[in-house]
Amino acid sequence: MKYPIGIQSFDRIRQEGYVYVDKTALIYDLVCNGTIYFLSRPRRFGKSLLISTLKHYFLGYKELFEGLAISQLEKEWYEYPVFHLSFGSENFTQPYVLDRMLEGFVAQGEKQYGKSEALTLGQRFCSVLKAAHQTTGRRAVVLIDEYDKPLLDVIDRNLYVTDSEGNRLRLEDYNRNILRGFYGVFKDADADLRFVMLTGVTKFSQVSVFSGFNQPKDISMDKRYEALCGITQEELEEVFAEPIRQMAEEFKVDIEEMRKMLKQQYDGYHFSPAMQDIYNPFSLLNAFDMKMLRDYWFASGTPTYLIRLLGHNNEQINELTGKYYDASEFIDYKADVERSLPMIYQSGYLTIKDYDETTYSFLLDFPNNEVRKGFLSLIASNYLKSSEDTPESWVRDSFRQLNRGEVVPFCESLTAFLASIPYDSHEALKDIKATEKHFQYTFYLILRLIGVYCQAIKVEDRQSYGRVDCTLEMKEYVYILEFKMDGSADEALQQIEAKGYAKPYATDKRQVIRIGMNFSSETRTIAEWKSEN
């Protein structure tokens, strides 16, 4: 089986025999039931392939669709004038790149259909669409991929440009104004348009980008099109049965266990209240090709805009995850550098995990192990600025120690690691309250990172007798950890016993180890620890 890794051209996939997960029934439904659409999905989730598929469908390339669902649905196969624009390949941090790109795009249309006397870029494109309609007798199709990149490249950057009237503007505002004028054409060109699709990672507020535009129908959370990009469980088992079998042999597990491993690593995305499970296609195809479970999607690059925005975020990641939000808080928004939640969600680092119909609110959390590990590592690298070791390497060593039951080396290395974080690496450490919050967050990150490798992890787990700080479950060991600040390790152990935190594991065959730790606000590391079996 050939995997189209890095290939986004529908014609090449079909002509060269790469595997294609058939989405054409959904595409046909989309085309028949609307005209102007917007779709938000994370990067490398198949948006460009979707645009390419639509392009070849509207160009009437019937032969490319033979054997697919749409070949039985479409009877006419008309050829339409198609205008395809992708912003993905350009770097918009340089002044006037957007202007030049749009100028070239419109000029190409004018070369084919004739140039009018219109002055503005939007008016010229509107004339091109009208001319295309009149020349071919069919309304035009406009397909725009990564519509938001001209804004994401420059958001929260101190970049400036001079406009045509001599005004000095932030490049972010300048690009937004250019796009607003360009997209505004679709209102006047309505009679000449057969279909419009815009895709991107983020959904900027309609006022900021689509002012004057016939508002596109946002299908980002439409349950009918939840599986338009990505791979469903049914598609996984039907299309990739043989690669799953091969991987099961490679990992020396049965097929059901292999499916479970793939699900934990790459599944878990939900894009509507229907909660249909969607796998990350980029990671899944790479895993089948390499026959290895690695963090392919996260390793392919973290958006620089997200790193910049996280620097503004006042909420810690443990305060963002595992909470219910009204849809307006993370779907419909105006890009705001002080509110990173919408971009974290729309970029694919958080996803919907539950839906409350009564309050129309959604539970957000990490979609799978790949994203959990990668995102926490990103946060930890920025927050835990150890002078001795990287958080990732320390976490791997710590997991190996805990997996072997080596409590003393683990506690000693944890003490040394915390001590290696410079006092001045966090401005917040100015008073005891801030220090306690730092201590709690530090342990949250460390334990969450270790938990990626564990069979199970529970942080601040509420039981009938109280709330356990952390429980880590290994193959042969269960660790119950309780932390105190400026107290004592004995107090922590006494709380574990008094609250009965170990009771759920009374019949468990694994060895239960209780660890009490005391954190010093003065030294910013562990002052004392004790363990009991």
Secondary structure, DSSP 4 states (H G I P E B T S, - for coil): -B--TT---HHHHHHTTB-----HHHHHHHHHT-SEEEEE--TTSSHHHHHHHHHHHHTT-GGGGTTSTHHHH-S------EEEEE-TT--TTSTTHHHHHHHHHHHHHHHHH---S--SHHHHHHHHHHHHHHHHSS-EEEEEESTTHHHHTTTT---EEE-TTS-EEEHHHHHHHHHHHHHTHHHHTGGGEEEEEEEES----HHHH-TTS-PPEE-TT-GGGTTSSSEEHHHHHHHSHHHHHHHHHHHTS-HHHHHHHHHHHH--B--STT---EE-HHHHHHHHHHTS---HHHHT---HHHHHHHTT--S-HHHHTTEEEEHHHHTS----TT--HHHHHHTTSSEEEEEETTTTEEEEE--SHHHHHHHHHHHHHHH---SS--HHHHHHHHHHHHHTT-HHHHHHHHHHHHHTS-GGG-TTTTSHHHHHHHHHHHHHHHHHHHHTTSSEEEEEEEETTEEEEEEEE-SSEEEEEEEEESS-HHHHHHHHHHTTTTGGGTT-SSEEEEEEEEEETTTTEEEEEEEE-
